[in-house]
């Protein structure tokens, strides 16, 4: 039983050692002390808020690329780094290397994120004559503060949000929320929530060389939609119950108002502003409020020279204009480019009508009360005119013409009564708008995998080496356990054999009882083995014709005395089956011991 228990203990230890390299759940508490640091090479070491709702540490954003971030804590069995709900990032646009990078709180009170090259990627640029510490609060706010009564807050993450606003986090004139590039790329995207110079909270599309405000609806002045421009405090906040209030008189309540839930206000990568809610970490997030119901009203969602249309079943869809193709099939927000040579003669042009298509802004001018032919000529005479919008105005009773220098913010909707006339070379053989209608099949919300410039060979090779080494050690241990287990089982079987009276010498000799020997020698009156091989008498001991034990003993002693000068006597008494398969010296010693035992027993 002791041997079996030991084997089971070895099995448990081996399994633990085999799995140990994959044990990654750990924490450092909710504070980081002065003159201490966190290493990117130990991403399992994270700061956890006292209530356990938030965690802060290094988060992988690509191959050998990490950012220091804060996220909602998940239960260990649900923890998947790629599915973390991030709420803040220090270095979203400049990830650090996965080796030798650290977050350090130095002696002066400055919190510094250092890359492998030992240069500062991000820092709080703070200092204090007092002792300081970094503290992750229950609200999700990461605070650098002095350790004394009434100590000053030197820096806090709530003052520099990324794309998320948490409950009771003030949104001010000095802050903005900038969307991620995509669902998997957390670098800065193209959509921003901010307080404009008119003190109104707005959403803006901000691309390389263009920008436009799309929420609230730019067609309206703020007073028409209940917004105030007179309050210059510029502050907004979301509370824990689902109320949002802003200094410009804008406010809303979530669909689950009044319930204490986990919440977050996010500018999503598709440009919409949403509130997400859930009861706890075991549940999934759901949308409890959003700013824009029709995603095609979001500017830039499909990029240049493309059109967004709403599909009730699959959401927003992006399509290139006829004569154009996508720049990047994996990222439709980059828009489309011409399939033709743009430097063609105006006499080689024609206009393709696209009904119910609207392109917001980028008008060369507004030309009222014009015929269709006049509008066509205006566009043909302008080298940078890509087409024109022709729309009847019921208030004025005539048609207006809007030549376009850019085809951006395209939107297809049956409610729009105007017609877009697309300027194309005659070499593009398109005769109607069916091409657009048939090609409107691609969804714009595709997840893009992040691309970084870090070298993956060294890091990936070392990780693989460690993994294979761990698996090799674990496999070797399992083989040893199986061998030990087999030995113990065989030992048990041999023990049973010894219990039946067989000597463990590989000779299959038996220990006979006194009654068996007495019977074999007929009351010890005859010697066993005299004048012939002793095995001939021993073979029938158990069958009734009992061999003479003492004849065997006497014969062995006689042979030993007669040939004491050499070892021939020993070879003579051995069973022919085992001759030559034993050590003479060891066998001689064993026979001497056996003879002494027999004589003493007699």
C-alpha positions as a Python dict, from the first residue, in 0.01 Angstrom:
ca = {
    (1, 'X'): (0, 0, 0),
    (2, 'X'): (289, 234, 79),
    (3, 'X'): (436, 172, -268),
    (4, 'X'): (101, 244, -435),
    (5, 'X'): (57, 564, -232),
    (6, 'X'): (404, 678, -330),
    (7, 'X'): (328, 609, -695),
    (8, 'X'): (5, 809, -674),
    (9, 'X'): (194, 1098, -513),
    (10, 'X'): (449, 1090, -795),
    (11, 'X'): (163, 1091, -1048),
    (12, 'X'): (1, 1399, -891),
    (13, 'X'): (333, 1584, -870),
    (14, 'X'): (416, 1501, -1230),
    (15, 'X'): (79, 1618, -1362),
    (16, 'X'): (120, 1943, -1169),
    (17, 'X'): (470, 1993, -1308),
    (18, 'X'): (341, 1918, -1657),
    (19, 'X'): (68, 2180, -1630),
    (20, 'X'): (264, 2436, -1431),
    (21, 'X'): (398, 2634, -1728),
    (22, 'X'): (39, 2716, -1826),
    (23, 'X'): (-67, 2850, -1486),
    (24, 'X'): (-89, 3224, -1561),
    (25, 'X'): (-344, 3367, -1322),
    (26, 'X'): (-173, 3591, -1074),
    (27, 'X'): (-186, 3942, -935),
    (28, 'X'): (19, 4199, -746),
    (29, 'X'): (-266, 4354, -545),
    (30, 'X'): (-412, 4693, -634),
    (31, 'X'): (-101, 4910, -583),
    (32, 'X'): (243, 4961, -734),
    (33, 'X'): (495, 5101, -489),
    (34, 'X'): (769, 5354, -554),
    (35, 'X'): (1094, 5211, -699),
    (36, 'X'): (906, 4902, -825),
    (37, 'X'): (797, 4791, -1169),
    (38, 'X'): (592, 4547, -1375),
    (39, 'X'): (761, 4348, -1649),
    (40, 'X'): (605, 4272, -1987),
    (41, 'X'): (769, 3929, -1967),
    (42, 'X'): (531, 3846, -1680),
    (43, 'X'): (193, 3956, -1817),
    (44, 'X'): (20, 3734, -1563),
    (45, 'X'): (120, 3982, -1290),
    (46, 'X'): (-162, 4238, -1289),
    (47, 'X'): (-308, 4497, -1056),
    (48, 'X'): (-663, 4420, -943),
    (49, 'X'): (-905, 4672, -790),
    (50, 'X'): (-1020, 4598, -430),
    (51, 'X'): (-1367, 4495, -552),
    (52, 'X'): (-1212, 4274, -821),
    (53, 'X'): (-1403, 4443, -1105),
    (54, 'X'): (-1102, 4590, -1287),
    (55, 'X'): (-752, 4470, -1372),
    (56, 'X'): (-451, 4660, -1504),
    (57, 'X'): (-145, 4513, -1671),
    (58, 'X'): (19, 4430, -2001),
    (59, 'X'): (-219, 4326, -2280),
    (60, 'X'): (-102, 4166, -2605),
    (61, 'X'): (-223, 4362, -2910),
    (62, 'X'): (-22, 4174, -3172),
    (63, 'X'): (277, 3948, -3223),
    (64, 'X'): (540, 4060, -2972),
    (65, 'X'): (344, 4384, -2923),
    (66, 'X'): (198, 4492, -2587),
    (67, 'X'): (14, 4786, -2434),
    (68, 'X'): (-40, 4873, -2069),
    (69, 'X'): (-416, 4868, -2024),
    (70, 'X'): (-712, 4849, -1785),
    (71, 'X'): (-993, 4598, -1845),
    (72, 'X'): (-1296, 4444, -1680),
    (73, 'X'): (-1183, 4140, -1484),
    (74, 'X'): (-1312, 3807, -1607),
    (75, 'X'): (-1343, 3484, -1402),
    (76, 'X'): (-1034, 3259, -1451),
    (77, 'X'): (-1232, 3003, -1654),
    (78, 'X'): (-1354, 3279, -1890),
    (79, 'X'): (-1028, 3471, -1916),
    (80, 'X'): (-922, 3502, -2278),
    (81, 'X'): (-684, 3783, -2355),
    (82, 'X'): (-820, 3842, -2705),
    (83, 'X'): (-1174, 3885, -2560),
    (84, 'X'): (-1092, 4125, -2276),
    (85, 'X'): (-1315, 4431, -2245),
    (86, 'X'): (-1055, 4708, -2247),
    (87, 'X'): (-1145, 5047, -2101),
    (88, 'X'): (-813, 5236, -2115),
    (89, 'X'): (-470, 5208, -2278),
    (90, 'X'): (-153, 5404, -2210),
    (91, 'X'): (25, 5347, -2540),
    (92, 'X'): (-241, 5243, -2790),
    (93, 'X'): (-51, 5394, -3087),
    (94, 'X'): (298, 5280, -2987),
    (95, 'X'): (301, 4920, -2856),
    (96, 'X'): (609, 4803, -2671),
    (97, 'X'): (827, 4500, -2733),
    (98, 'X'): (745, 4173, -2560),
    (99, 'X'): (1095, 4153, -2408),
    (100, 'X'): (1264, 4370, -2145),
    (101, 'X'): (989, 4635, -2147),
    (102, 'X'): (865, 4762, -1810),
    (103, 'X'): (623, 4996, -1635),
    (104, 'X'): (819, 5160, -1352),
    (105, 'X'): (736, 5403, -1074),
    (106, 'X'): (1069, 5574, -1011),
    (107, 'X'): (1203, 5749, -700),
    (108, 'X'): (1095, 6093, -820),
    (109, 'X'): (730, 5990, -856),
    (110, 'X'): (722, 5954, -1235),
    (111, 'X'): (539, 5660, -1389),
    (112, 'X'): (729, 5553, -1702),
    (113, 'X'): (660, 5290, -1968),
    (114, 'X'): (994, 5184, -2114),
    (115, 'X'): (1046, 4981, -2430),
    (116, 'X'): (1309, 4712, -2482),
    (117, 'X'): (1540, 4976, -2629),
    (118, 'X'): (1535, 5156, -2292),
    (119, 'X'): (1355, 5461, -2430),
    (120, 'X'): (1041, 5608, -2281),
    (121, 'X'): (723, 5529, -2476),
    (122, 'X'): (479, 5690, -2233),
    (123, 'X'): (509, 5872, -1901),
    (124, 'X'): (295, 6071, -1657),
    (125, 'X'): (571, 6338, -1626),
    (126, 'X'): (503, 6378, -1254),
    (127, 'X'): (720, 6432, -948),
    (128, 'X'): (670, 6475, -574),
    (129, 'X'): (890, 6524, -264),
    (130, 'X'): (663, 6277, -84),
    (131, 'X'): (628, 5902, -118),
    (132, 'X'): (381, 5806, -391),
    (133, 'X'): (201, 5494, -511),
    (134, 'X'): (-1, 5381, -810),
    (135, 'X'): (-347, 5263, -706),
    (136, 'X'): (-626, 5094, -909),
    (137, 'X'): (-958, 5203, -761),
    (138, 'X'): (-1293, 5026, -762),
    (139, 'X'): (-1419, 5270, -1028),
    (140, 'X'): (-1156, 5156, -1278),
    (141, 'X'): (-955, 5476, -1227),
    (142, 'X'): (-578, 5424, -1213),
    (143, 'X'): (-447, 5692, -975),
    (144, 'X'): (-93, 5809, -896),
    (145, 'X'): (-113, 5979, -557),
    (146, 'X'): (95, 6090, -260),
    (147, 'X'): (93, 5862, 45),
    (148, 'X'): (-11, 6103, 318),
    (149, 'X'): (-326, 6251, 466),
    (150, 'X'): (-471, 6482, 204),
    (151, 'X'): (-209, 6371, -45),
    (152, 'X'): (-238, 6517, -393),
    (153, 'X'): (-344, 6319, -696),
    (154, 'X'): (-53, 6359, -937),
    (155, 'X'): (-214, 6179, -1232),
    (156, 'X'): (-519, 5962, -1309),
    (157, 'X'): (-636, 5762, -1609),
    (158, 'X'): (-982, 5925, -1589),
    (159, 'X'): (-822, 6247, -1718),
    (160, 'X'): (-694, 6082, -2038),
    (161, 'X'): (-957, 5837, -2168),
    (162, 'X'): (-913, 5640, -2488),
    (163, 'X'): (-1244, 5521, -2639),
    (164, 'X'): (-1439, 5450, -2318),
    (165, 'X'): (-1607, 5655, -2046),
    (166, 'X'): (-1685, 5475, -1719),
    (167, 'X'): (-1957, 5570, -1469),
    (168, 'X'): (-1870, 5885, -1266),
    (169, 'X'): (-1580, 5967, -1499),
    (170, 'X'): (-1607, 6334, -1597),
    (171, 'X'): (-1589, 6414, -1967),
    (172, 'X'): (-1456, 6768, -2011),
    (173, 'X'): (-1329, 7022, -2265),
    (174, 'X'): (-981, 6876, -2216),
    (175, 'X'): (-1077, 6519, -2301),
    (176, 'X'): (-1206, 6326, -2600),
    (177, 'X'): (-1300, 5969, -2686),
    (178, 'X'): (-1133, 5831, -2999),
    (179, 'X'): (-1252, 5503, -3149),
    (180, 'X'): (-1031, 5201, -3212),
    (181, 'X'): (-919, 5123, -3565),
    (182, 'X'): (-1115, 4796, -3568),
    (183, 'X'): (-1241, 4526, -3334),
    (184, 'X'): (-893, 4373, -3311),
    (185, 'X'): (-678, 4681, -3373),
    (186, 'X'): (-691, 4909, -3068),
    (187, 'X'): (-485, 5193, -3216),
    (188, 'X'): (-658, 5527, -3274),
    (189, 'X'): (-936, 5520, -3531),
    (190, 'X'): (-1124, 5788, -3724),
    (191, 'X'): (-1421, 5876, -3500),
    (192, 'X'): (-1411, 6117, -3207),
    (193, 'X'): (-1648, 6243, -2936),
    (194, 'X'): (-1559, 6591, -2809),
    (195, 'X'): (-1691, 6931, -2702),
    (196, 'X'): (-1682, 7164, -3002),
    (197, 'X'): (-1595, 7532, -2980),
    (198, 'X'): (-1969, 7609, -2969),
    (199, 'X'): (-1985, 7412, -2636),
    (200, 'X'): (-2189, 7133, -2796),
    (201, 'X'): (-2104, 6765, -2756),
    (202, 'X'): (-2039, 6624, -3104),
    (203, 'X'): (-1920, 6320, -3300),
    (204, 'X'): (-1674, 6379, -3584),
    (205, 'X'): (-1521, 6173, -3863),
    (206, 'X'): (-1153, 6268, -3876),
    (207, 'X'): (-949, 6106, -4153),
    (208, 'X'): (-612, 6195, -4306),
    (209, 'X'): (-716, 6499, -4514),
    (210, 'X'): (-1090, 6528, -4444),
    (211, 'X'): (-1312, 6573, -4141),
    (212, 'X'): (-1681, 6629, -4086),
    (213, 'X'): (-1926, 6640, -3797),
    (214, 'X'): (-2214, 6393, -3828),
    (215, 'X'): (-2381, 6398, -3482),
    (216, 'X'): (-2596, 6577, -3392),
    (217, 'X'): (-2735, 6608, -3744),
    (218, 'X'): (-2530, 6885, -3908),
    (219, 'X'): (-2837, 7008, -4100),
    (220, 'X'): (-2974, 7154, -3780),
    (221, 'X'): (-2849, 7440, -3565),
    (222, 'X'): (-2803, 7341, -3196),
    (223, 'X'): (-3110, 7529, -3069),
    (224, 'X'): (-3337, 7342, -3311),
    (225, 'X'): (-3248, 7013, -3143),
    (226, 'X'): (-3247, 7145, -2786),
    (227, 'X'): (-2873, 7194, -2748),
    (228, 'X'): (-2736, 7495, -2561),
    (229, 'X'): (-2426, 7685, -2672),
    (230, 'X'): (-2417, 7926, -2377),
    (231, 'X'): (-2276, 7695, -2106),
    (232, 'X'): (-1899, 7703, -2140),
    (233, 'X'): (-1828, 7456, -1857),
    (234, 'X'): (-1827, 7169, -2107),
    (235, 'X'): (-1874, 6872, -1879),
    (236, 'X'): (-2069, 6548, -1912),
    (237, 'X'): (-2099, 6235, -1699),
    (238, 'X'): (-2266, 5892, -1695),
    (239, 'X'): (-2380, 5760, -1357),
    (240, 'X'): (-2411, 5401, -1234),
    (241, 'X'): (-2790, 5393, -1279),
    (242, 'X'): (-2785, 5479, -1651),
    (243, 'X'): (-2834, 5858, -1654),
    (244, 'X'): (-2619, 6073, -1883),
    (245, 'X'): (-2614, 6451, -1849),
    (246, 'X'): (-2420, 6715, -2040),
    (247, 'X'): (-2366, 7088, -1997),
    (248, 'X'): (-2514, 7152, -2346),
    (249, 'X'): (-2856, 7027, -2222),
    (250, 'X'): (-2815, 6692, -2392),
    (251, 'X'): (-2906, 6388, -2186),
    (252, 'X'): (-3038, 6037, -2212),
    (253, 'X'): (-3129, 5736, -2002),
    (254, 'X'): (-3042, 5377, -2081),
    (255, 'X'): (-3304, 5111, -2142),
    (256, 'X'): (-3215, 4951, -1806),
    (257, 'X'): (-3232, 5274, -1605),
    (258, 'X'): (-3233, 5243, -1227),
    (259, 'X'): (-3041, 4920, -1192),
    (260, 'X'): (-2689, 4904, -1051),
    (261, 'X'): (-2499, 4742, -1336),
    (262, 'X'): (-2157, 4743, -1493),
    (263, 'X'): (-2167, 5008, -1766),
    (264, 'X'): (-1942, 5175, -2021),
    (265, 'X'): (-1994, 5447, -2280),
    (266, 'X'): (-1791, 5372, -2594),
    (267, 'X'): (-1717, 5534, -2928),
    (268, 'X'): (-1713, 5214, -3133),
    (269, 'X'): (-1488, 5156, -3432),
    (270, 'X'): (-1793, 5191, -3661),
    (271, 'X'): (-1840, 5552, -3542),
    (272, 'X'): (-2149, 5501, -3327),
    (273, 'X'): (-2173, 5609, -2962),
    (274, 'X'): (-2315, 5333, -2743),
    (275, 'X'): (-2369, 5238, -2380),
    (276, 'X'): (-2307, 4873, -2290),
    (277, 'X'): (-2441, 4709, -1975),
    (278, 'X'): (-2421, 4377, -1793),
    (279, 'X'): (-2497, 4246, -1447),
    (280, 'X'): (-2156, 4096, -1373),
    (281, 'X'): (-1855, 3931, -1535),
    (282, 'X'): (-2046, 3607, -1595),
    (283, 'X'): (-2286, 3775, -1838),
    (284, 'X'): (-2240, 3917, -2187),
    (285, 'X'): (-2256, 4287, -2268),
    (286, 'X'): (-2567, 4425, -2436),
    (287, 'X'): (-2642, 4766, -2590),
    (288, 'X'): (-2864, 4973, -2360),
    (289, 'X'): (-2844, 5297, -2565),
    (290, 'X'): (-2697, 5423, -2892),
    (291, 'X'): (-2677, 5766, -3052),
    (292, 'X'): (-2745, 5676, -3417),
    (293, 'X'): (-3005, 5423, -3527),
    (294, 'X'): (-2908, 5423, -3897),
    (295, 'X'): (-2534, 5343, -3926),
    (296, 'X'): (-2524, 5477, -4283),
    (297, 'X'): (-2566, 5829, -4138),
    (298, 'X'): (-2216, 5796, -3990),
    (299, 'X'): (-1968, 5977, -4210),
    (300, 'X'): (-1678, 5789, -4361),
    (301, 'X'): (-1807, 5448, -4263),
    (302, 'X'): (-1753, 5316, -4617),
    (303, 'X'): (-1476, 5547, -4730),
    (304, 'X'): (-1439, 5751, -5047),
    (305, 'X'): (-1615, 5667, -5378),
    (306, 'X'): (-1844, 5416, -5208),
    (307, 'X'): (-2201, 5399, -5088),
    (308, 'X'): (-2348, 5272, -4762),
    (309, 'X'): (-2689, 5108, -4763),
    (310, 'X'): (-2889, 4962, -4478),
    (311, 'X'): (-2979, 4595, -4484),
    (312, 'X'): (-3229, 4508, -4207),
    (313, 'X'): (-3087, 4157, -4180),
    (314, 'X'): (-2713, 4223, -4177),
    (315, 'X'): (-2671, 4593, -4092),
    (316, 'X'): (-2475, 4844, -4298),
    (317, 'X'): (-2336, 4739, -4636),
    (318, 'X'): (-2065, 4905, -4843),
    (319, 'X'): (-2050, 4912, -5223),
    (320, 'X'): (-1813, 5076, -5468),
    (321, 'X'): (-1959, 5315, -5720),
    (322, 'X'): (-1984, 5179, -6077),
    (323, 'X'): (-1641, 5201, -6238),
    (324, 'X'): (-1461, 5179, -5901),
    (325, 'X'): (-1307, 4896, -5698),
    (326, 'X'): (-1220, 4853, -5331),
    (327, 'X'): (-872, 4966, -5228),
    (328, 'X'): (-856, 4695, -4962),
    (329, 'X'): (-1107, 4409, -4956),
    (330, 'X'): (-1024, 4346, -4589),
    (331, 'X'): (-1084, 4709, -4481),
    (332, 'X'): (-1374, 4864, -4667),
    (333, 'X'): (-1345, 5190, -4474),
    (334, 'X'): (-1049, 5275, -4700),
    (335, 'X'): (-1300, 5326, -4978),
    (336, 'X'): (-1269, 5267, -5352),
    (337, 'X'): (-1048, 5380, -5640),
    (338, 'X'): (-1121, 5427, -6013),
    (339, 'X'): (-1080, 5134, -6249),
    (340, 'X'): (-1022, 5374, -6535),
    (341, 'X'): (-764, 5637, -6633),
    (342, 'X'): (-876, 5957, -6463),
    (343, 'X'): (-706, 6182, -6723),
    (344, 'X'): (-965, 6148, -6997),
    (345, 'X'): (-1115, 6418, -7217),
    (346, 'X'): (-1446, 6573, -7107),
    (347, 'X'): (-1592, 6500, -7447),
    (348, 'X'): (-1544, 6131, -7367),
    (349, 'X'): (-1761, 6151, -7055),
    (350, 'X'): (-2117, 6063, -6978),
    (351, 'X'): (-2331, 6067, -6661),
    (352, 'X'): (-2474, 5757, -6496),
    (353, 'X'): (-2785, 5831, -6283),
    (354, 'X'): (-2807, 5673, -5936),
    (355, 'X'): (-3146, 5728, -5775),
    (356, 'X'): (-3190, 5780, -5401),
    (357, 'X'): (-2815, 5831, -5351),
    (358, 'X'): (-2690, 6124, -5143),
    (359, 'X'): (-2331, 6240, -5091),
    (360, 'X'): (-2303, 6480, -4799),
    (361, 'X'): (-2079, 6790, -4834),
    (362, 'X'): (-1783, 6862, -5065),
    (363, 'X'): (-1997, 7072, -5300),
    (364, 'X'): (-1812, 7281, -5558),
    (365, 'X'): (-2110, 7515, -5529),
    (366, 'X'): (-2487, 7532, -5502),
    (367, 'X'): (-2655, 7624, -5830),
    (368, 'X'): (-3027, 7693, -5801),
    (369, 'X'): (-3298, 7664, -6065),
    (370, 'X'): (-3090, 7478, -6320),
    (371, 'X'): (-3192, 7232, -6586),
    (372, 'X'): (-3032, 6890, -6604),
    (373, 'X'): (-2838, 6988, -6917),
    (374, 'X'): (-2705, 7303, -6748),
    (375, 'X'): (-2592, 7099, -6450),
    (376, 'X'): (-2417, 6847, -6677),
    (377, 'X'): (-2229, 7126, -6853),
    (378, 'X'): (-2122, 7275, -6519),
    (379, 'X'): (-1965, 6945, -6418),
    (380, 'X'): (-1804, 6883, -6759),
    (381, 'X'): (-1636, 7223, -6748),
    (382, 'X'): (-1490, 7156, -6402),
    (383, 'X'): (-1187, 6929, -6407),
    (384, 'X'): (-1231, 6821, -6041),
    (385, 'X'): (-1605, 6751, -6072),
    (386, 'X'): (-1672, 6381, -6015),
    (387, 'X'): (-2049, 6407, -6054),
    (388, 'X'): (-2343, 6614, -5938),
    (389, 'X'): (-2650, 6580, -5726),
    (390, 'X'): (-2976, 6694, -5883),
    (391, 'X'): (-3271, 6749, -5652),
    (392, 'X'): (-3610, 6914, -5669),
    (393, 'X'): (-3682, 7159, -5388),
    (394, 'X'): (-4054, 7168, -5308),
    (395, 'X'): (-4022, 7486, -5107),
    (396, 'X'): (-3876, 7678, -5401),
    (397, 'X'): (-4043, 7483, -5680),
    (398, 'X'): (-3732, 7418, -5891),
    (399, 'X'): (-3429, 7192, -5921),
    (400, 'X'): (-3094, 7263, -5754),
    (401, 'X'): (-2756, 7140, -5875),
    (402, 'X'): (-2469, 7035, -5643),
    (403, 'X'): (-2144, 6947, -5829),
    (404, 'X'): (-1910, 6732, -5611),
    (405, 'X'): (-1533, 6754, -5574),
    (406, 'X'): (-1524, 6445, -5347),
    (407, 'X'): (-1756, 6150, -5333),
    (408, 'X'): (-1751, 6087, -4958),
    (409, 'X'): (-2024, 6003, -4704),
    (410, 'X'): (-2232, 5828, -4970),
    (411, 'X'): (-2570, 5702, -4855),
    (412, 'X'): (-2838, 5509, -5041),
    (413, 'X'): (-3190, 5532, -4901),
    (414, 'X'): (-3538, 5516, -5062),
    (415, 'X'): (-3642, 5822, -4859),
    (416, 'X'): (-3400, 6049, -5047),
    (417, 'X'): (-3572, 6186, -5358),
    (418, 'X'): (-3266, 6325, -5535),
    (419, 'X'): (-3054, 6165, -5806),
    (420, 'X'): (-2676, 6140, -5815),
    (421, 'X'): (-2526, 6167, -6165),
    (422, 'X'): (-2187, 5996, -6168),
    (423, 'X'): (-1932, 6122, -6420),
    (424, 'X'): (-1763, 5835, -6605),
    (425, 'X'): (-1562, 5785, -6926),
    (426, 'X'): (-1757, 5637, -7215),
    (427, 'X'): (-1519, 5340, -7212),
    (428, 'X'): (-1700, 5218, -6895),
    (429, 'X'): (-1999, 5041, -7050),
    (430, 'X'): (-2259, 5091, -6777),
    (431, 'X'): (-2605, 5196, -6882),
    (432, 'X'): (-2804, 5209, -6563),
    (433, 'X'): (-2778, 5183, -6189),
    (434, 'X'): (-2839, 4808, -6164),
    (435, 'X'): (-2465, 4755, -6122),
    (436, 'X'): (-2476, 4936, -5788),
    (437, 'X'): (-2786, 4757, -5671),
    (438, 'X'): (-2645, 4414, -5752),
    (439, 'X'): (-2301, 4481, -5600),
    (440, 'X'): (-2433, 4598, -5267),
    (441, 'X'): (-2339, 4278, -5084),
    (442, 'X'): (-2032, 4346, -4875),
    (443, 'X'): (-2040, 4425, -4507),
    (444, 'X'): (-1817, 4704, -4386),
    (445, 'X'): (-1760, 4583, -4032),
    (446, 'X'): (-1478, 4339, -4094),
    (447, 'X'): (-1226, 4268, -3819),
    (448, 'X'): (-872, 4367, -3917),
    (449, 'X'): (-573, 4191, -3765),
    (450, 'X'): (-317, 4432, -3627),
    (451, 'X'): (14, 4460, -3807),
    (452, 'X'): (330, 4555, -3618),
    (453, 'X'): (695, 4589, -3715),
    (454, 'X'): (833, 4379, -3431),
    (455, 'X'): (1041, 4075, -3524),
    (456, 'X'): (857, 3759, -3431),
    (457, 'X'): (1132, 3502, -3484),
    (458, 'X'): (1328, 3533, -3160),
    (459, 'X'): (1033, 3564, -2928),
    (460, 'X'): (824, 3297, -3095),
    (461, 'X'): (1116, 3051, -3117),
    (462, 'X'): (1196, 3085, -2751),
    (463, 'X'): (837, 3036, -2648),
    (464, 'X'): (818, 2724, -2865),
    (465, 'X'): (1143, 2594, -2714),
    (466, 'X'): (1012, 2641, -2361),
    (467, 'X'): (683, 2477, -2453),
    (468, 'X'): (849, 2174, -2613),
    (469, 'X'): (1088, 2144, -2319),
    (470, 'X'): (798, 2148, -2072),
    (471, 'X'): (609, 1890, -2275),
    (472, 'X'): (922, 1673, -2301),
    (473, 'X'): (983, 1682, -1927),
    (474, 'X'): (618, 1604, -1862),
    (475, 'X'): (625, 1314, -2109),
    (476, 'X'): (943, 1173, -1953),
    (477, 'X'): (784, 1190, -1610),
    (478, 'X'): (476, 1008, -1731),
    (479, 'X'): (692, 731, -1882),
    (480, 'X'): (879, 696, -1552),
    (481, 'X'): (551, 675, -1364),
    (482, 'X'): (425, 400, -1594),
    (483, 'X'): (751, 205, -1549),
    (484, 'X'): (741, 243, -1170),
    (485, 'X'): (377, 140, -1167),
    (486, 'X'): (454, -167, -1374),
    (487, 'X'): (744, -259, -1146),
    (488, 'X'): (521, -233, -842),
    (489, 'X'): (257, -456, -1001),
    (490, 'X'): (521, -713, -1100),
    (491, 'X'): (672, -696, -753),
    (492, 'X'): (332, -776, -611),
    (493, 'X'): (305, -1078, -837),
    (494, 'X'): (651, -1196, -736),
    (495, 'X'): (554, -1151, -371),
    (496, 'X'): (265, -1390, -431),
    (497, 'X'): (507, -1637, -578),
    (498, 'X'): (743, -1615, -280),
    (499, 'X'): (447, -1668, -51),
    (500, 'X'): (398, -2004, -222),
    (501, 'X'): (754, -2111, -128),
    (502, 'X'): (971, -2031, -434),
    (503, 'X'): (1314, -1876, -386),
    (504, 'X'): (1386, -1552, -579),
    (505, 'X'): (1704, -1689, -741),
    (506, 'X'): (1582, -1754, -1090),
    (507, 'X'): (1616, -2131, -1013),
    (508, 'X'): (1254, -2206, -925),
    (509, 'X'): (1373, -2385, -599),
    (510, 'X'): (1110, -2440, -335),
    (511, 'X'): (1124, -2420, 42),
    (512, 'X'): (967, -2746, 172),
    (513, 'X'): (785, -2776, 502),
    (514, 'X'): (899, -3016, 776),
    (515, 'X'): (609, -3253, 715),
    (516, 'X'): (688, -3268, 340),
    (517, 'X'): (1055, -3349, 406),
    (518, 'X'): (967, -3612, 669),
    (519, 'X'): (736, -3778, 422),
    (520, 'X'): (993, -3764, 143),
    (521, 'X'): (1269, -3931, 354),
    (522, 'X'): (1034, -4185, 509),
    (523, 'X'): (1082, -4052, 856),
    (524, 'X'): (1435, -3926, 770),
    (525, 'X'): (1558, -4281, 717),
    (526, 'X'): (1675, -4228, 359),
    (527, 'X'): (1895, -3970, 192),
    (528, 'X'): (1765, -3773, -104),
    (529, 'X'): (1969, -3778, -424),
    (530, 'X'): (2222, -4054, -338),
    (531, 'X'): (2381, -4186, -659),
    (532, 'X'): (2165, -3980, -902),
    (533, 'X'): (2053, -3629, -968),
    (534, 'X'): (1866, -3500, -667),
    (535, 'X'): (1600, -3350, -893),
    (536, 'X'): (1471, -3697, -977),
    (537, 'X'): (1356, -3743, -617),
    (538, 'X'): (1228, -3391, -571),
    (539, 'X'): (993, -3394, -871),
    (540, 'X'): (734, -3618, -698),
    (541, 'X'): (734, -3474, -346),
    (542, 'X'): (387, -3327, -389),
    (543, 'X'): (254, -3631, -572),
    (544, 'X'): (296, -3911, -312),
    (545, 'X'): (635, -4059, -413),
    (546, 'X'): (830, -3824, -187),
    (547, 'X'): (1198, -3761, -253),
    (548, 'X'): (1451, -3803, 19),
    (549, 'X'): (1545, -3458, 152),
    (550, 'X'): (1837, -3575, 356),
    (551, 'X'): (1974, -3779, 67),
    (552, 'X'): (1992, -3449, -126),
    (553, 'X'): (2174, -3282, 161),
    (554, 'X'): (2415, -3570, 207),
    (555, 'X'): (2485, -3592, -164),
    (556, 'X'): (2561, -3220, -187),
    (557, 'X'): (2793, -3240, 115),
    (558, 'X'): (2970, -3543, -26),
    (559, 'X'): (3028, -3381, -363),
    (560, 'X'): (3154, -3065, -194),
    (561, 'X'): (3403, -3263, 22),
    (562, 'X'): (3526, -3481, -262),
    (563, 'X'): (3596, -3192, -499),
    (564, 'X'): (3674, -2912, -255),
    (565, 'X'): (3987, -2814, -445),
    (566, 'X'): (3785, -2683, -737),
    (567, 'X'): (3435, -2571, -827),
    (568, 'X'): (3335, -2882, -1021),
    (569, 'X'): (3121, -3000, -731),
    (570, 'X'): (2908, -2688, -765),
    (571, 'X'): (2854, -2745, -1138),
    (572, 'X'): (2775, -3110, -1063),
    (573, 'X'): (2487, -3035, -826),
    (574, 'X'): (2326, -2767, -1046),
    (575, 'X'): (2016, -2842, -1247),
    (576, 'X'): (2120, -2880, -1614),
    (577, 'X'): (1858, -2619, -1708),
    (578, 'X'): (2046, -2335, -1538),
    (579, 'X'): (2408, -2437, -1586),
    (580, 'X'): (2621, -2154, -1716),
    (581, 'X'): (2354, -1892, -1630),
    (582, 'X'): (2470, -1800, -1281),
    (583, 'X'): (2765, -1653, -1090),
    (584, 'X'): (2970, -1937, -935),
    (585, 'X'): (3092, -1735, -638),
    (586, 'X'): (2746, -1610, -548),
    (587, 'X'): (2595, -1954, -597),
    (588, 'X'): (2863, -2115, -377),
    (589, 'X'): (2784, -1871, -99),
    (590, 'X'): (2413, -1938, -132),
    (591, 'X'): (2465, -2318, -116),
    (592, 'X'): (2683, -2278, 196),
    (593, 'X'): (2408, -2075, 363),
    (594, 'X'): (2146, -2329, 257),
    (595, 'X'): (2344, -2619, 402),
    (596, 'X'): (2392, -2434, 731),
    (597, 'X'): (2021, -2357, 749),
    (598, 'X'): (1928, -2722, 680),
    (599, 'X'): (2169, -2853, 939),
    (600, 'X'): (2050, -2606, 1198),
    (601, 'X'): (1688, -2695, 1120),
    (602, 'X'): (1766, -3066, 1155),
}
